[in-house]
Amino acid sequence: MSDSSGAPDLVIRDGLLLPMVSDGDFFQGNVAIRDGRISAVTPVSDVDCGAARVLDASDAAVLPGFFQGHVHVVQS
């Protein structure tokens, strides 16, 4: 898992990925994050990541691109 801009800062590895796509497809894979942005989403078989930090998500669902956009000021 690499891209032309260098190694990711963080890789969330081996999670059940539920990407926000119209066909609702899901798969086991990795999410690479560089400079606060998703730089790659790859199948679990791609293991050469070279990341500074790796988070094991093998028992978790991972929703790349999903974020909490609705917050009440009293909750912060």
All heavy atoms as TSV, in Angstrom:
chain	resi	resn	atom	element	x	y	z
A	1	MET	N	N	0.846	-1.162	0.000
A	1	MET	CA	C	0.000	0.000	0.000
A	1	MET	C	C	0.889	1.221	0.000
A	1	MET	O	O	1.434	1.608	0.996
A	1	MET	CB	C	-0.869	-0.018	1.251
A	1	MET	CG	C	-1.670	1.221	1.426
A	1	MET	SD	S	-2.496	1.298	3.018
A	1	MET	CE	C	-3.218	-0.286	3.151
A	2	SER	N	N	1.030	1.799	-1.139
A	2	SER	CA	C	1.834	3.010	-1.210
A	2	SER	C	C	1.310	3.883	-2.328
A	2	SER	O	O	0.614	3.433	-3.212
A	2	SER	CB	C	3.300	2.664	-1.435
A	2	SER	OG	O	3.447	2.001	-2.647
A	3	ASP	N	N	1.664	5.142	-2.265
A	3	ASP	CA	C	1.308	6.044	-3.343
A	3	ASP	C	C	2.513	6.918	-3.634
A	3	ASP	O	O	3.519	6.864	-2.942
A	3	ASP	CB	C	0.051	6.853	-2.999
A	3	ASP	CG	C	0.253	7.757	-1.792
A	3	ASP	OD1	O	1.375	7.909	-1.297
A	3	ASP	OD2	O	-0.746	8.320	-1.360
A	4	SER	N	N	2.403	7.743	-4.654
A	4	SER	CA	C	3.547	8.523	-5.095
A	4	SER	C	C	3.939	9.620	-4.109
A	4	SER	O	O	5.037	10.152	-4.179
A	4	SER	CB	C	3.255	9.126	-6.466
A	4	SER	OG	O	2.112	9.947	-6.381
A	5	SER	N	N	3.063	9.976	-3.180
A	5	SER	CA	C	3.374	11.060	-2.249
A	5	SER	C	C	4.102	10.582	-0.990
A	5	SER	O	O	4.333	11.364	-0.091
A	5	SER	CB	C	2.084	11.797	-1.862
A	5	SER	OG	O	1.209	10.930	-1.192
A	6	GLY	N	N	4.454	9.310	-0.899
A	6	GLY	CA	C	5.192	8.796	0.246
A	6	GLY	C	C	4.368	7.882	1.120
A	6	GLY	O	O	3.210	7.613	0.855
A	7	ALA	N	N	5.000	7.404	2.186
A	7	ALA	CA	C	4.347	6.476	3.100
A	7	ALA	C	C	3.242	7.165	3.892
A	7	ALA	O	O	3.357	8.341	4.231
A	7	ALA	CB	C	5.377	5.880	4.047
A	8	PRO	N	N	2.190	6.432	4.217
A	8	PRO	CA	C	1.110	7.029	5.007
A	8	PRO	C	C	1.544	7.258	6.450
A	8	PRO	O	O	2.453	6.607	6.952
A	8	PRO	CB	C	-0.003	5.978	4.926
A	8	PRO	CG	C	0.671	4.707	4.598
A	8	PRO	CD	C	1.899	5.058	3.822
A	9	ASP	N	N	0.869	8.180	7.110
A	9	ASP	CA	C	1.102	8.448	8.522
A	9	ASP	C	C	0.453	7.362	9.383
A	9	ASP	O	O	0.955	7.014	10.436
A	9	ASP	CB	C	0.512	9.802	8.924
A	9	ASP	CG	C	1.077	10.933	8.090
A	9	ASP	OD1	O	2.307	10.957	7.876
A	9	ASP	OD2	O	0.286	11.782	7.645
A	10	LEU	N	N	-0.689	6.862	8.924
A	10	LEU	CA	C	-1.475	5.877	9.663
A	10	LEU	C	C	-2.104	4.907	8.684
A	10	LEU	O	O	-2.583	5.316	7.621
A	10	LEU	CB	C	-2.580	6.580	10.465
A	10	LEU	CG	C	-3.662	5.717	11.099
A	10	LEU	CD1	C	-3.079	4.855	12.221
A	10	LEU	CD2	C	-4.792	6.586	11.621
A	11	VAL	N	N	-2.107	3.623	9.046
A	11	VAL	CA	C	-2.861	2.619	8.295
A	11	VAL	C	C	-3.798	1.926	9.268
A	11	VAL	O	O	-3.388	1.458	10.329
A	11	VAL	CB	C	-1.942	1.583	7.612
A	11	VAL	CG1	C	-2.752	0.425	7.065
A	11	VAL	CG2	C	-1.162	2.229	6.495
A	12	ILE	N	N	-5.065	1.900	8.924
A	12	ILE	CA	C	-6.061	1.132	9.657
A	12	ILE	C	C	-6.154	-0.184	8.907
A	12	ILE	O	O	-6.618	-0.225	7.774
A	12	ILE	CB	C	-7.411	1.868	9.703
A	12	ILE	CG1	C	-7.226	3.244	10.338
A	12	ILE	CG2	C	-8.441	1.040	10.455
A	12	ILE	CD1	C	-8.417	4.155	10.208
A	13	ARG	N	N	-5.664	-1.258	9.540
A	13	ARG	CA	C	-5.420	-2.512	8.835
A	13	ARG	C	C	-6.440	-3.599	9.177
A	13	ARG	O	O	-6.872	-3.736	10.307
A	13	ARG	CB	C	-4.019	-3.005	9.195
A	13	ARG	CG	C	-3.694	-4.357	8.623
A	13	ARG	CD	C	-2.285	-4.718	8.842
A	13	ARG	NE	N	-1.570	-4.256	7.670
A	13	ARG	CZ	C	-0.271	-4.231	7.550
A	13	ARG	NH1	N	0.487	-4.614	8.527
A	13	ARG	NH2	N	0.292	-3.824	6.452
A	14	ASP	N	N	-6.792	-4.365	8.148
A	14	ASP	CA	C	-7.577	-5.608	8.263
A	14	ASP	C	C	-9.002	-5.414	8.767
A	14	ASP	O	O	-9.581	-6.332	9.341
A	14	ASP	CB	C	-6.865	-6.625	9.161
A	14	ASP	CG	C	-5.501	-7.024	8.639
A	14	ASP	OD1	O	-5.284	-6.929	7.418
A	14	ASP	OD2	O	-4.647	-7.430	9.447
A	15	GLY	N	N	-9.583	-4.265	8.568
A	15	GLY	CA	C	-10.952	-4.028	9.016
A	15	GLY	C	C	-11.974	-4.436	7.971
A	15	GLY	O	O	-11.648	-4.665	6.806
A	16	LEU	N	N	-13.210	-4.559	8.394
A	16	LEU	CA	C	-14.314	-4.767	7.469
A	16	LEU	C	C	-14.688	-3.392	6.940
A	16	LEU	O	O	-15.270	-2.568	7.650
A	16	LEU	CB	C	-15.508	-5.416	8.162
A	16	LEU	CG	C	-16.738	-5.609	7.285
A	16	LEU	CD1	C	-16.422	-6.545	6.111
A	16	LEU	CD2	C	-17.895	-6.144	8.094
A	17	LEU	N	N	-14.297	-3.096	5.703
A	17	LEU	CA	C	-14.491	-1.758	5.128
A	17	LEU	C	C	-15.886	-1.635	4.541
A	17	LEU	O	O	-16.318	-2.460	3.747
A	17	LEU	CB	C	-13.449	-1.480	4.052
A	17	LEU	CG	C	-12.009	-1.435	4.540
A	17	LEU	CD1	C	-11.069	-1.140	3.393
A	17	LEU	CD2	C	-11.837	-0.404	5.615
A	18	LEU	N	N	-16.555	-0.575	4.940
A	18	LEU	CA	C	-17.881	-0.249	4.437
A	18	LEU	C	C	-17.802	1.120	3.780
A	18	LEU	O	O	-18.200	2.135	4.361
A	18	LEU	CB	C	-18.895	-0.241	5.585
A	18	LEU	CG	C	-18.992	-1.570	6.330
A	18	LEU	CD1	C	-19.337	-1.358	7.779
A	18	LEU	CD2	C	-19.977	-2.463	5.652
A	19	PRO	N	N	-17.254	1.186	2.559
A	19	PRO	CA	C	-17.085	2.494	1.918
A	19	PRO	C	C	-18.434	3.093	1.541
A	19	PRO	O	O	-19.408	2.380	1.325
A	19	PRO	CB	C	-16.249	2.181	0.676
A	19	PRO	CG	C	-16.495	0.743	0.398
A	19	PRO	CD	C	-16.788	0.092	1.722
A	20	MET	N	N	-18.480	4.396	1.503
A	20	MET	CA	C	-19.713	5.102	1.165
A	20	MET	C	C	-19.897	5.116	-0.349
A	20	MET	O	O	-19.643	6.112	-1.025
A	20	MET	CB	C	-19.661	6.525	1.713
A	20	MET	CG	C	-19.450	6.616	3.203
A	20	MET	SD	S	-20.821	5.923	4.096
A	20	MET	CE	C	-19.949	4.829	5.209
A	21	VAL	N	N	-20.295	3.968	-0.896
A	21	VAL	CA	C	-20.513	3.827	-2.337
A	21	VAL	C	C	-21.948	3.402	-2.589
A	21	VAL	O	O	-22.595	2.791	-1.733
A	21	VAL	CB	C	-19.526	2.816	-2.969
A	21	VAL	CG1	C	-18.104	3.353	-2.901
A	21	VAL	CG2	C	-19.616	1.462	-2.298
A	22	SER	N	N	-22.442	3.698	-3.775
A	22	SER	CA	C	-23.850	3.461	-4.077
A	22	SER	C	C	-24.234	1.983	-4.136
A	22	SER	O	O	-25.367	1.633	-3.851
A	22	SER	CB	C	-24.223	4.134	-5.399
A	22	SER	OG	O	-23.448	3.593	-6.452
A	23	ASP	N	N	-23.298	1.097	-4.482
A	23	ASP	CA	C	-23.656	-0.323	-4.577
A	23	ASP	C	C	-23.641	-1.040	-3.230
A	23	ASP	O	O	-24.023	-2.199	-3.130
A	23	ASP	CB	C	-22.766	-1.059	-5.582
A	23	ASP	CG	C	-21.293	-1.073	-5.190
A	23	ASP	OD1	O	-20.951	-0.619	-4.088
A	23	ASP	OD2	O	-20.486	-1.549	-5.998
A	24	GLY	N	N	-23.189	-0.365	-2.158
A	24	GLY	CA	C	-23.184	-0.946	-0.821
A	24	GLY	C	C	-22.199	-2.081	-0.634
A	24	GLY	O	O	-22.298	-2.847	0.316
A	25	ASP	N	N	-21.224	-2.201	-1.513
A	25	ASP	CA	C	-20.232	-3.262	-1.438
A	25	ASP	C	C	-19.352	-3.090	-0.202
A	25	ASP	O	O	-19.064	-1.978	0.216
A	25	ASP	CB	C	-19.367	-3.237	-2.699
A	25	ASP	CG	C	-18.611	-4.524	-2.912
A	25	ASP	OD1	O	-18.970	-5.548	-2.304
A	25	ASP	OD2	O	-17.648	-4.509	-3.702
A	26	PHE	N	N	-18.920	-4.186	0.418
A	26	PHE	CA	C	-18.006	-4.139	1.555
A	26	PHE	C	C	-16.975	-5.248	1.414
A	26	PHE	O	O	-17.192	-6.219	0.687
A	26	PHE	CB	C	-18.755	-4.247	2.894
A	26	PHE	CG	C	-19.575	-5.485	3.039
A	26	PHE	CD1	C	-19.036	-6.622	3.612
A	26	PHE	CD2	C	-20.890	-5.518	2.603
A	26	PHE	CE1	C	-19.784	-7.773	3.754
A	26	PHE	CE2	C	-21.648	-6.667	2.739
A	26	PHE	CZ	C	-21.091	-7.792	3.309
A	27	PHE	N	N	-15.822	-5.099	2.088
A	27	PHE	CA	C	-14.735	-6.060	1.957
A	27	PHE	C	C	-13.731	-5.882	3.089
A	27	PHE	O	O	-13.717	-4.859	3.747
A	27	PHE	CB	C	-14.029	-5.898	0.603
A	27	PHE	CG	C	-13.450	-4.533	0.369
A	27	PHE	CD1	C	-12.125	-4.249	0.660
A	27	PHE	CD2	C	-14.251	-3.511	-0.139
A	27	PHE	CE1	C	-11.600	-2.987	0.451
A	27	PHE	CE2	C	-13.728	-2.246	-0.350
A	27	PHE	CZ	C	-12.401	-1.984	-0.052
A	28	GLN	N	N	-12.888	-6.895	3.326
A	28	GLN	CA	C	-11.793	-6.794	4.284
A	28	GLN	C	C	-10.681	-5.986	3.631
A	28	GLN	O	O	-10.316	-6.251	2.488
A	28	GLN	CB	C	-11.258	-8.170	4.654
A	28	GLN	CG	C	-12.150	-8.987	5.556
A	28	GLN	CD	C	-12.288	-8.418	6.938
A	28	GLN	OE1	O	-13.399	-8.168	7.352
A	28	GLN	NE2	N	-11.223	-8.222	7.648
A	29	GLY	N	N	-10.140	-5.007	4.337
A	29	GLY	CA	C	-9.094	-4.206	3.731
A	29	GLY	C	C	-8.419	-3.247	4.676
A	29	GLY	O	O	-8.561	-3.326	5.896
A	30	ASN	N	N	-7.668	-2.343	4.075
A	30	ASN	CA	C	-6.854	-1.364	4.788
A	30	ASN	C	C	-7.210	0.043	4.312
A	30	ASN	O	O	-7.546	0.240	3.150
A	30	ASN	CB	C	-5.361	-1.591	4.490
A	30	ASN	CG	C	-4.934	-3.012	4.751
A	30	ASN	OD1	O	-5.230	-3.581	5.786
A	30	ASN	ND2	N	-4.241	-3.598	3.788
A	31	VAL	N	N	-7.076	1.007	5.219
A	31	VAL	CA	C	-7.251	2.414	4.872
A	31	VAL	C	C	-5.965	3.135	5.248
A	31	VAL	O	O	-5.535	3.072	6.399
A	31	VAL	CB	C	-8.447	3.048	5.615
A	31	VAL	CG1	C	-8.555	4.531	5.290
A	31	VAL	CG2	C	-9.740	2.334	5.271
A	32	ALA	N	N	-5.350	3.798	4.280
A	32	ALA	CA	C	-4.130	4.569	4.526
A	32	ALA	C	C	-4.500	6.043	4.647
A	32	ALA	O	O	-5.300	6.556	3.869
A	32	ALA	CB	C	-3.135	4.381	3.393
A	33	ILE	N	N	-3.891	6.709	5.630
A	33	ILE	CA	C	-4.150	8.129	5.864
A	33	ILE	C	C	-2.824	8.868	5.860
A	33	ILE	O	O	-1.867	8.469	6.523
A	33	ILE	CB	C	-4.878	8.331	7.205
A	33	ILE	CG1	C	-6.211	7.582	7.163
A	33	ILE	CG2	C	-5.064	9.814	7.508
A	33	ILE	CD1	C	-6.904	7.471	8.482
A	34	ARG	N	N	-2.770	9.935	5.066
A	34	ARG	CA	C	-1.565	10.761	4.982
A	34	ARG	C	C	-1.977	12.221	5.052
A	34	ARG	O	O	-2.873	12.651	4.328
A	34	ARG	CB	C	-0.816	10.487	3.682
A	34	ARG	CG	C	0.434	11.322	3.542
A	34	ARG	CD	C	1.320	10.797	2.429
A	34	ARG	NE	N	2.449	11.638	2.188
A	34	ARG	CZ	C	3.535	11.692	2.948
A	34	ARG	NH1	N	3.621	10.929	4.007
A	34	ARG	NH2	N	4.528	12.494	2.654
A	35	ASP	N	N	-1.343	12.976	5.933
A	35	ASP	CA	C	-1.641	14.403	6.110
A	35	ASP	C	C	-3.123	14.645	6.392
A	35	ASP	O	O	-3.713	15.589	5.883
A	35	ASP	CB	C	-1.188	15.206	4.890
A	35	ASP	CG	C	0.311	15.146	4.679
A	35	ASP	OD1	O	1.044	15.052	5.684
A	35	ASP	OD2	O	0.753	15.190	3.516
A	36	GLY	N	N	-3.738	13.754	7.190
A	36	GLY	CA	C	-5.130	13.931	7.587
A	36	GLY	C	C	-6.157	13.568	6.545
A	36	GLY	O	O	-7.342	13.816	6.749
A	37	ARG	N	N	-5.741	12.960	5.437
A	37	ARG	CA	C	-6.665	12.591	4.364
A	37	ARG	C	C	-6.484	11.132	3.985
A	37	ARG	O	O	-5.374	10.603	4.055
A	37	ARG	CB	C	-6.444	13.444	3.121
A	37	ARG	CG	C	-6.761	14.897	3.333
A	37	ARG	CD	C	-6.539	15.678	2.049
A	37	ARG	NE	N	-6.897	17.052	2.237
A	37	ARG	CZ	C	-7.993	17.609	1.733
A	37	ARG	NH1	N	-8.819	16.890	1.009
A	37	ARG	NH2	N	-8.244	18.870	1.952
A	38	ILE	N	N	-7.563	10.504	3.544
A	38	ILE	CA	C	-7.463	9.124	3.056
A	38	ILE	C	C	-6.655	9.146	1.775
A	38	ILE	O	O	-6.993	9.851	0.825
A	38	ILE	CB	C	-8.856	8.527	2.811
A	38	ILE	CG1	C	-9.623	8.418	4.128
A	38	ILE	CG2	C	-8.739	7.163	2.131
A	38	ILE	CD1	C	-11.072	7.999	3.974
A	39	SER	N	N	-5.554	8.377	1.763
A	39	SER	CA	C	-4.708	8.328	0.567
A	39	SER	C	C	-4.872	7.034	-0.209
A	39	SER	O	O	-4.526	6.978	-1.387
A	39	SER	CB	C	-3.234	8.531	0.936
A	39	SER	OG	O	-2.793	7.516	1.819
A	40	ALA	N	N	-5.388	5.978	0.435
A	40	ALA	CA	C	-5.604	4.705	-0.271
A	40	ALA	C	C	-6.562	3.833	0.520
A	40	ALA	O	O	-6.600	3.882	1.747
A	40	ALA	CB	C	-4.281	3.972	-0.459
A	41	VAL	N	N	-7.334	3.051	-0.207
A	41	VAL	CA	C	-8.177	1.997	0.356
A	41	VAL	C	C	-7.842	0.759	-0.450
A	41	VAL	O	O	-8.016	0.757	-1.672
A	41	VAL	CB	C	-9.679	2.351	0.246
A	41	VAL	CG1	C	-10.536	1.204	0.739
A	41	VAL	CG2	C	-9.992	3.625	1.011
A	42	THR	N	N	-7.324	-0.274	0.218
A	42	THR	CA	C	-6.831	-1.453	-0.495
A	42	THR	C	C	-7.349	-2.735	0.142
A	42	THR	O	O	-7.722	-2.749	1.314
A	42	THR	CB	C	-5.292	-1.499	-0.481
A	42	THR	OG1	O	-4.841	-1.619	0.867
A	42	THR	CG2	C	-4.694	-0.267	-1.126
A	43	PRO	N	N	-7.341	-3.823	-0.631
A	43	PRO	CA	C	-7.720	-5.119	-0.059
A	43	PRO	C	C	-6.712	-5.571	0.990
A	43	PRO	O	O	-5.559	-5.133	0.991
A	43	PRO	CB	C	-7.719	-6.070	-1.253
A	43	PRO	CG	C	-7.169	-5.333	-2.397
A	43	PRO	CD	C	-7.039	-3.893	-2.041
A	44	VAL	N	N	-7.140	-6.455	1.864
A	44	VAL	CA	C	-6.311	-6.906	2.978
A	44	VAL	C	C	-5.024	-7.593	2.512
A	44	VAL	O	O	-4.043	-7.601	3.229
A	44	VAL	CB	C	-7.144	-7.802	3.925
A	44	VAL	CG1	C	-7.136	-9.237	3.490
A	44	VAL	CG2	C	-6.682	-7.658	5.342
A	45	SER	N	N	-4.989	-8.118	1.320
A	45	SER	CA	C	-3.797	-8.819	0.835
A	45	SER	C	C	-2.621	-7.878	0.585
A	45	SER	O	O	-1.488	-8.313	0.509
A	45	SER	CB	C	-4.116	-9.581	-0.441
A	45	SER	OG	O	-4.553	-8.687	-1.441
A	46	ASP	N	N	-2.871	-6.581	0.472
A	46	ASP	CA	C	-1.806	-5.599	0.254
A	46	ASP	C	C	-1.204	-5.232	1.611
A	46	ASP	O	O	-1.737	-4.418	2.340
A	46	ASP	CB	C	-2.383	-4.364	-0.435
A	46	ASP	CG	C	-1.312	-3.402	-0.879
A	46	ASP	OD1	O	-0.121	-3.663	-0.609
A	46	ASP	OD2	O	-1.664	-2.395	-1.501
A	47	VAL	N	N	-0.061	-5.866	1.980
A	47	VAL	CA	C	0.462	-5.735	3.339
A	47	VAL	C	C	1.682	-4.829	3.465
A	47	VAL	O	O	2.087	-4.497	4.555
A	47	VAL	CB	C	0.808	-7.118	3.939
A	47	VAL	CG1	C	-0.442	-7.932	4.109
A	47	VAL	CG2	C	1.827	-7.838	3.089
A	48	ASP	N	N	2.310	-4.403	2.378
A	48	ASP	CA	C	3.519	-3.596	2.451
A	48	ASP	C	C	3.138	-2.118	2.567
A	48	ASP	O	O	3.068	-1.401	1.597
A	48	ASP	CB	C	4.388	-3.825	1.216
A	48	ASP	CG	C	5.682	-3.046	1.278
A	48	ASP	OD1	O	6.125	-2.712	2.392
A	48	ASP	OD2	O	6.241	-2.772	0.209
A	49	CYS	N	N	2.899	-1.644	3.802
A	49	CYS	CA	C	2.370	-0.295	3.957
A	49	CYS	C	C	3.422	0.733	4.340
A	49	CYS	O	O	3.323	1.876	3.950
A	49	CYS	CB	C	1.229	-0.286	4.965
A	49	CYS	SG	S	1.745	-0.657	6.639
A	50	GLY	N	N	4.417	0.402	5.143
A	50	GLY	CA	C	5.450	1.351	5.538
A	50	GLY	C	C	4.940	2.541	6.331
A	50	GLY	O	O	5.545	3.601	6.322
A	51	ALA	N	N	3.834	2.387	7.035
A	51	ALA	CA	C	3.233	3.499	7.777
A	51	ALA	C	C	3.962	3.758	9.082
A	51	ALA	O	O	4.538	2.856	9.682
A	51	ALA	CB	C	1.769	3.198	8.070
A	52	ALA	N	N	3.883	4.996	9.537
A	52	ALA	CA	C	4.451	5.367	10.831
A	52	ALA	C	C	3.681	4.696	11.969
A	52	ALA	O	O	4.267	4.270	12.950
A	52	ALA	CB	C	4.418	6.881	10.992
A	53	ARG	N	N	2.356	4.594	11.834
A	53	ARG	CA	C	1.499	3.932	12.831
A	53	ARG	C	C	0.547	2.988	12.128
A	53	ARG	O	O	0.058	3.294	11.037
A	53	ARG	CB	C	0.663	4.965	13.590
A	53	ARG	CG	C	1.449	5.831	14.515
A	53	ARG	CD	C	0.575	6.816	15.292
A	53	ARG	NE	N	-0.684	6.240	15.708
A	53	ARG	CZ	C	-1.815	6.929	15.820
A	53	ARG	NH1	N	-1.853	8.214	15.538
A	53	ARG	NH2	N	-2.924	6.351	16.218
A	54	VAL	N	N	0.278	1.849	12.758
A	54	VAL	CA	C	-0.672	0.877	12.216
A	54	VAL	C	C	-1.679	0.549	13.308
A	54	VAL	O	O	-1.308	0.237	14.435
A	54	VAL	CB	C	0.039	-0.413	11.751
A	54	VAL	CG1	C	-0.973	-1.438	11.261
A	54	VAL	CG2	C	1.050	-0.102	10.654
A	55	LEU	N	N	-2.946	0.651	12.966
A	55	LEU	CA	C	-4.032	0.349	13.885
A	55	LEU	C	C	-4.698	-0.939	13.425
A	55	LEU	O	O	-5.166	-1.020	12.283
A	55	LEU	CB	C	-5.040	1.501	13.902
A	55	LEU	CG	C	-6.287	1.326	14.754
A	55	LEU	CD1	C	-5.908	1.255	16.231
A	55	LEU	CD2	C	-7.240	2.473	14.512
A	56	ASP	N	N	-4.734	-1.963	14.284
A	56	ASP	CA	C	-5.365	-3.241	13.953
A	56	ASP	C	C	-6.874	-3.109	14.109
A	56	ASP	O	O	-7.371	-2.885	15.202
A	56	ASP	CB	C	-4.830	-4.335	14.867
A	56	ASP	CG	C	-5.458	-5.696	14.612
A	56	ASP	OD1	O	-6.117	-5.879	13.567
A	56	ASP	OD2	O	-5.279	-6.594	15.459
A	57	ALA	N	N	-7.592	-3.262	13.008
A	57	ALA	CA	C	-9.047	-3.159	13.025
A	57	ALA	C	C	-9.689	-4.491	12.637
A	57	ALA	O	O	-10.805	-4.524	12.134
A	57	ALA	CB	C	-9.498	-2.054	12.074
A	58	SER	N	N	-8.982	-5.598	12.899
A	58	SER	CA	C	-9.460	-6.908	12.455
A	58	SER	C	C	-10.797	-7.302	13.076
A	58	SER	O	O	-11.504	-8.120	12.514
A	58	SER	CB	C	-8.404	-7.981	12.713
A	58	SER	OG	O	-8.055	-8.015	14.074
A	59	ASP	N	N	-11.172	-6.741	14.212
A	59	ASP	CA	C	-12.463	-7.034	14.835
A	59	ASP	C	C	-13.414	-5.838	14.768
A	59	ASP	O	O	-14.296	-5.704	15.608
A	59	ASP	CB	C	-12.258	-7.432	16.302
A	59	ASP	CG	C	-11.544	-8.756	16.447
A	59	ASP	OD1	O	-11.714	-9.620	15.569
A	59	ASP	OD2	O	-10.805	-8.929	17.427
A	60	ALA	N	N	-13.214	-4.970	13.765
A	60	ALA	CA	C	-14.008	-3.745	13.710
A	60	ALA	C	C	-14.492	-3.436	12.294
A	60	ALA	O	O	-13.905	-3.877	11.324
A	60	ALA	CB	C	-13.168	-2.573	14.219
A	61	ALA	N	N	-15.554	-2.678	12.241
A	61	ALA	CA	C	-16.023	-2.131	10.972
A	61	ALA	C	C	-15.365	-0.768	10.783
A	61	ALA	O	O	-15.202	-0.010	11.731
A	61	ALA	CB	C	-17.535	-1.980	10.971
A	62	VAL	N	N	-14.953	-0.477	9.557
A	62	VAL	CA	C	-14.285	0.785	9.234
A	62	VAL	C	C	-15.110	1.468	8.148
A	62	VAL	O	O	-15.410	0.868	7.129
A	62	VAL	CB	C	-12.841	0.533	8.740
A	62	VAL	CG1	C	-12.152	1.838	8.395
A	62	VAL	CG2	C	-12.049	-0.240	9.788
A	63	LEU	N	N	-15.467	2.720	8.375
A	63	LEU	CA	C	-16.290	3.473	7.434
A	63	LEU	C	C	-15.502	4.649	6.880
A	63	LEU	O	O	-15.640	5.771	7.355
A	63	LEU	CB	C	-17.560	3.973	8.124
A	63	LEU	CG	C	-18.594	2.911	8.464
A	63	LEU	CD1	C	-18.272	2.208	9.749
A	63	LEU	CD2	C	-19.961	3.516	8.501
A	64	PRO	N	N	-14.644	4.410	5.870
A	64	PRO	CA	C	-13.849	5.516	5.328
A	64	PRO	C	C	-14.747	6.557	4.666
A	64	PRO	O	O	-15.671	6.230	3.941
A	64	PRO	CB	C	-12.931	4.845	4.306
A	64	PRO	CG	C	-13.596	3.562	3.968
A	64	PRO	CD	C	-14.392	3.156	5.172
A	65	GLY	N	N	-14.478	7.801	4.955
A	65	GLY	CA	C	-15.241	8.892	4.363
A	65	GLY	C	C	-16.467	9.281	5.155
A	65	GLY	O	O	-17.141	10.252	4.835
A	66	PHE	N	N	-16.783	8.560	6.212
A	66	PHE	CA	C	-17.953	8.862	7.029
A	66	PHE	C	C	-17.513	9.693	8.224
A	66	PHE	O	O	-16.543	9.355	8.896
A	66	PHE	CB	C	-18.597	7.561	7.516
A	66	PHE	CG	C	-19.877	7.744	8.260
A	66	PHE	CD1	C	-21.049	8.027	7.583
A	66	PHE	CD2	C	-19.922	7.624	9.629
A	66	PHE	CE1	C	-22.244	8.186	8.263
A	66	PHE	CE2	C	-21.100	7.785	10.330
A	66	PHE	CZ	C	-22.270	8.068	9.642
A	67	PHE	N	N	-18.178	10.782	8.475
A	67	PHE	CA	C	-17.818	11.619	9.616
A	67	PHE	C	C	-19.065	12.228	10.229
A	67	PHE	O	O	-20.104	12.306	9.586
A	67	PHE	CB	C	-16.815	12.709	9.230
A	67	PHE	CG	C	-17.367	13.715	8.260
A	67	PHE	CD1	C	-17.922	14.886	8.720
A	67	PHE	CD2	C	-17.333	13.482	6.900
A	67	PHE	CE1	C	-18.438	15.823	7.836
A	67	PHE	CE2	C	-17.847	14.410	6.009
A	67	PHE	CZ	C	-18.404	15.570	6.483
A	68	GLN	N	N	-18.947	12.650	11.457
A	68	GLN	CA	C	-20.052	13.276	12.176
A	68	GLN	C	C	-20.085	14.755	11.791
A	68	GLN	O	O	-19.252	15.534	12.234
A	68	GLN	CB	C	-19.844	13.083	13.674
A	68	GLN	CG	C	-20.674	13.948	14.589
A	68	GLN	CD	C	-22.176	13.781	14.475
A	68	GLN	OE1	O	-22.736	14.002	13.412
A	68	GLN	NE2	N	-22.811	13.403	15.544
A	69	GLY	N	N	-21.037	15.113	10.957
A	69	GLY	CA	C	-21.129	16.483	10.496
A	69	GLY	C	C	-22.168	17.300	11.246
A	69	GLY	O	O	-22.331	18.492	10.999
A	70	HIS	N	N	-22.867	16.681	12.171
A	70	HIS	CA	C	-23.917	17.371	12.921
A	70	HIS	C	C	-23.553	17.341	14.391
A	70	HIS	O	O	-23.558	16.295	15.021
A	70	HIS	CB	C	-25.262	16.681	12.697
A	70	HIS	CG	C	-26.372	17.284	13.461
A	70	HIS	ND1	N	-27.135	18.305	12.959
A	70	HIS	CD2	C	-26.851	17.044	14.706
A	70	HIS	CE1	C	-28.038	18.661	13.864
A	70	HIS	NE2	N	-27.897	17.899	14.935
A	71	VAL	N	N	-23.239	18.490	14.955
A	71	VAL	CA	C	-22.851	18.578	16.361
A	71	VAL	C	C	-23.554	19.771	16.996
A	71	VAL	O	O	-23.642	20.844	16.392
A	71	VAL	CB	C	-21.313	18.747	16.499
A	71	VAL	CG1	C	-20.931	18.930	17.953
A	71	VAL	CG2	C	-20.587	17.574	15.897
A	72	HIS	N	N	-24.040	19.558	18.190
A	72	HIS	CA	C	-24.605	20.660	18.971
A	72	HIS	C	C	-23.492	21.262	19.826
A	72	HIS	O	O	-22.670	20.531	20.374
A	72	HIS	CB	C	-25.751	20.173	19.852
A	72	HIS	CG	C	-26.906	19.658	19.065
A	72	HIS	ND1	N	-27.960	20.465	18.692
A	72	HIS	CD2	C	-27.172	18.438	18.549
A	72	HIS	CE1	C	-28.831	19.754	17.993
A	72	HIS	NE2	N	-28.363	18.508	17.894
A	73	VAL	N	N	-23.445	22.547	19.957
A	73	VAL	CA	C	-22.364	23.233	20.671
A	73	VAL	C	C	-22.228	22.703	22.104
A	73	VAL	O	O	-21.129	22.552	22.604
A	73	VAL	CB	C	-22.590	24.759	20.666
A	73	VAL	CG1	C	-21.553	25.463	21.526
A	73	VAL	CG2	C	-22.555	25.277	19.246
A	74	VAL	N	N	-23.321	22.365	22.748
A	74	VAL	CA	C	-23.262	21.874	24.138
A	74	VAL	C	C	-22.594	20.505	24.230
A	74	VAL	O	O	-22.204	20.090	25.309
A	74	VAL	CB	C	-24.666	21.835	24.786
A	74	VAL	CG1	C	-25.252	23.225	24.878
A	74	VAL	CG2	C	-25.574	20.894	24.036
A	75	GLN	N	N	-22.433	19.796	23.121
A	75	GLN	CA	C	-21.819	18.468	23.119
A	75	GLN	C	C	-20.293	18.547	23.007
A	75	GLN	O	O	-19.625	17.564	23.188
A	75	GLN	CB	C	-22.343	17.627	21.962
A	75	GLN	CG	C	-23.801	17.269	22.092
A	75	GLN	CD	C	-24.307	16.557	20.858
A	75	GLN	OE1	O	-23.897	16.847	19.744
A	75	GLN	NE2	N	-25.214	15.616	21.072
A	76	SER	N	N	-19.769	19.698	22.688
A	76	SER	CA	C	-18.321	19.789	22.448
A	76	SER	C	C	-17.549	20.150	23.687
A	76	SER	O	O	-17.973	20.607	24.664
A	76	SER	CB	C	-18.011	20.766	21.339
A	76	SER	OG	O	-18.545	22.036	21.619
